[in-house]
Amino acid sequence: MGDEVQGPLPYIQETILKKRKSSEEWAIRRRQQLEERKWKIKANKQLTFKRAEQYIKEFRGKELDLARMKYRARKFSAAPGKLKSQLLFVIRIQGKFEVHSVTKKILYSLGLGKLFTGVFLEANEGNLAKLQRVEPYVTYGSSIRSLIFASYFIRYPNFKNVRDLIFKKGIARINQEKVPLTNNLIIEQELGKYDIISIEDIVHQIATVGPHFKEVTKFLCPFNLSKPTSGLRGIKNRFKDGGDSGNREEKLNELIDKMN
């Protein structure tokens, strides 16, 4: 038998070859897209589940916060005690997340809209009731009358810290704008009608809870304090129970020194 002669290879047009190659590349890309889509769907399901858990946790935390706030309010109203007009310096130390809207509203009404801000308050019944409701998120110090010397007051914060806070971080609120207290002329223009014409007059009104205490505190913005490197443990329990919140009396002066 003679050798069979192989015929020429069938001719395929170049356009067909290009189309075939393009189809193969498209099929590969399509498979990759489907694989990526499957992974994304799986990842989104996990993320949705985690978010649902997070939302439930936040919601429960806020509801628990509201329930505790109501309990503290009832406890305070049951035994308000005798009050005397004295000085308070309150610092917000907690409450970035899981804060109920009612609690947040009270914090804003006290001028404590941000973490690590501080305000001077008069220790009247209304302010003390508010502090009782938001106690896990704030710490403060108050002036108390000495039991040994009835005419002597132990001041928390002390006069030095009151003066240092106003001189170092005092900012005025004038026509919805923040203005540093660098010139007594600003003070005289805004508070001169109350015979307050200098920073020292402001310090005196605050430290003694003077007759124009309300006007002066309204004139001042909340004090923006520095986050302390030590002194706070992130625990919402009362300070006397080993936590951070509530009245820390003379220990407040140490905290102000670290944050000023």
C-alpha positions in Angstrom: 0.0 0.0 0.0 1.2 3.4 -0.9 1.6 6.2 1.7 -1.6 8.2 2.0 -1.2 11.8 1.0 -2.5 14.2 3.7 -4.6 17.0 2.3 -4.2 20.6 3.3 -5.6 21.8 6.7 -9.0 23.3 6.5 -8.9 27.1 6.2 -10.4 29.1 9.0 -11.0 32.8 8.6 -9.0 35.1 10.9 -12.2 36.8 12.1 -13.6 33.4 13.3 -10.4 32.7 15.2 -10.5 36.1 16.9 -14.2 35.6 17.8 -13.4 32.2 19.2 -10.6 33.6 21.3 -12.8 36.5 22.5 -15.5 34.0 23.5 -13.0 31.9 25.5 -11.7 35.0 27.3 -15.3 36.1 28.0 -16.1 32.7 29.4 -13.1 32.8 31.7 -14.0 36.3 32.9 -17.6 35.2 33.5 -16.5 32.3 35.6 -14.3 34.6 37.7 -17.2 37.1 38.1 -19.5 34.3 39.3 -16.9 33.0 41.7 -16.4 36.6 43.1 -20.1 37.1 43.3 -20.5 33.9 45.3 -17.8 35.0 47.8 -19.4 38.5 48.1 -22.9 37.0 48.8 -21.4 34.8 51.5 -19.4 37.7 53.0 -22.5 40.0 52.9 -24.5 37.3 54.7 -21.9 37.1 57.4 -21.7 40.9 57.6 -25.5 41.3 57.7 -25.6 38.8 60.6 -22.9 40.6 62.4 -24.6 44.0 61.9 -27.9 42.5 63.1 -26.2 41.3 66.2 -24.6 44.7 66.7 -27.9 46.6 66.2 -29.6 44.3 68.7 -26.8 44.8 71.2 -26.9 48.6 70.8 -30.7 48.6 71.1 -30.7 46.5 74.3 -27.9 48.7 75.7 -29.9 51.8 75.1 -33.0 50.3 76.6 -31.0 49.2 79.6 -29.5 52.6 79.9 -33.0 54.2 80.0 -34.2 51.7 82.6 -31.2 52.4 84.8 -31.7 56.2 84.3 -35.3 56.0 85.5 -34.3 53.9 88.5 -31.7 56.5 89.5 -34.2 59.3 89.1 -36.7 57.5 91.4 -34.0 56.9 93.9 -33.0 60.5 93.9 -36.6 61.8 94.2 -37.3 59.5 97.1 -34.4 61.0 99.2 -33.4 64.4 97.7 -31.7 65.6 101.0 -31.0 69.2 101.9 -29.3 71.2 99.3 -27.2 74.3 99.4 -26.1 76.4 96.4 -22.5 75.3 95.8 -20.1 74.8 92.9 -19.9 71.7 90.7 -17.5 71.0 87.9 -18.8 68.1 85.7 -16.8 66.2 83.1 -18.2 63.8 80.6 -16.1 60.7 80.5 -18.3 58.0 78.9 -21.2 57.6 76.5 -19.9 57.5 72.9 -22.1 54.5 72.1 -25.1 52.8 73.5 -26.6 56.0 74.9 -30.3 56.3 74.9 -31.7 59.5 73.3 -33.2 60.6 76.6 -29.8 60.3 78.3 -28.1 62.1 75.4 -30.7 64.9 75.6 -29.9 65.5 79.3 -26.2 65.5 78.6 -26.7 68.1 75.9 -28.8 70.2 78.2 -25.9 70.2 80.7 -23.6 71.4 77.9 -21.8 68.0 77.7 -22.4 67.1 74.1 -18.9 65.7 73.6 -16.5 63.4 75.4 -14.0 65.0 77.7 -15.8 68.3 78.0 -16.4 70.0 81.3 -18.8 72.6 82.6 -19.3 74.6 85.8 -22.8 74.1 87.4 -24.6 75.3 90.4 -25.4 72.4 92.7 -29.2 73.1 92.8 -31.8 70.4 92.9 -32.5 70.5 89.2 -28.9 70.0 88.2 -28.3 67.3 90.8 -31.4 65.4 89.5 -30.0 65.6 86.0 -26.6 64.3 87.2 -28.3 61.5 89.0 -29.8 60.4 85.7 -26.6 60.5 83.7 -24.2 59.5 86.5 -22.5 56.6 84.6 -21.3 59.0 81.9 -20.0 61.9 84.1 -17.7 62.5 87.0 -17.8 65.7 89.1 -16.7 67.2 92.4 -18.7 69.4 94.6 -18.0 71.8 97.5 -19.3 70.4 100.8 -19.6 72.0 104.2 -17.1 70.6 106.8 -18.7 68.8 109.7 -16.0 70.0 112.0 -16.0 73.7 111.1 -19.6 74.6 110.1 -18.5 77.8 108.4 -15.7 76.3 106.4 -16.2 74.9 102.8 -14.1 72.2 101.2 -14.1 73.1 97.5 -14.0 70.6 94.7 -12.7 72.0 92.3 -10.4 74.2 94.2 -9.8 77.9 93.4 -6.5 77.1 91.6 -8.2 74.7 89.2 -11.1 77.1 88.6 -8.6 79.9 87.7 -6.4 77.6 85.6 -9.3 76.2 83.6 -10.6 79.7 82.7 -7.2 81.2 81.9 -6.0 78.2 79.9 -9.1 76.9 78.2 -11.7 79.6 78.6 -13.6 80.4 75.4 -16.5 82.8 75.1 -19.6 82.4 73.0 -20.4 85.6 71.2 -23.1 85.7 68.4 -22.8 82.0 67.9 -19.1 82.2 67.5 -16.3 81.0 69.7 -13.9 83.7 70.8 -10.8 83.0 73.0 -10.6 85.1 76.2 -7.5 87.0 75.2 -8.8 90.5 75.8 -10.7 92.0 78.7 -12.5 94.3 76.3 -14.5 91.4 75.0 -15.6 90.6 78.5 -16.5 94.2 79.3 -18.6 94.5 76.2 -20.6 91.4 76.9 -20.8 91.3 80.7 -20.0 94.9 81.7 -23.7 95.5 82.6 -23.2 93.0 85.4 -20.0 94.9 86.5 -17.8 92.0 85.1 -15.0 93.5 83.1 -12.1 91.1 83.3 -11.1 87.4 83.5 -10.5 87.8 87.2 -14.1 88.9 87.6 -15.2 85.8 85.8 -13.1 83.6 88.0 -14.6 85.3 91.1 -18.2 84.8 89.9 -17.5 81.1 89.2 -15.5 80.3 92.3 -17.9 81.9 94.7 -21.1 81.0 92.7 -21.8 84.7 92.6 -25.1 86.5 91.8 -24.2 86.5 88.0 -23.0 82.9 87.9 -25.7 81.9 85.4 -24.8 84.8 83.0 -21.1 84.0 83.2 -21.5 80.2 82.6 -23.8 81.0 79.6 -21.1 83.3 78.3 -18.5 80.6 78.5 -18.3 77.6 76.1 -17.9 74.1 77.6 -14.2 73.4 78.4 -12.5 71.1 75.9 -10.2 68.9 78.1 -7.5 66.5 77.1 -8.0 62.7 77.5 -6.0 61.7 80.6 -3.3 59.1 80.2 -4.2 57.7 83.6 -6.9 58.2 86.1 -9.8 56.7 84.1 -10.4 53.0 83.9 -13.4 52.9 81.5 -15.7 51.6 84.2 -19.2 53.0 84.7 -19.5 52.2 88.4 -19.4 54.9 90.9 -16.0 56.2 91.9 -16.5 55.2 95.5 -17.2 51.6 94.3 -14.0 51.4 92.2 -15.3 52.9 89.0 -15.0 56.3 87.3 -18.3 58.0 87.5 -20.1 60.1 90.1 -18.8 62.4 92.8 -15.0 61.9 93.4 -14.8 64.9 95.8 -11.2 66.0 96.3 -9.9 63.5 93.8 -11.5 65.6 91.1 -8.7 68.2 91.5 -6.1 65.5 90.5 -8.2 64.6 87.4 -8.5 68.2 86.3 -4.7 68.6 86.6 -4.3 65.7 84.2 -6.8 66.9 81.7 -6.2 70.7 81.7 
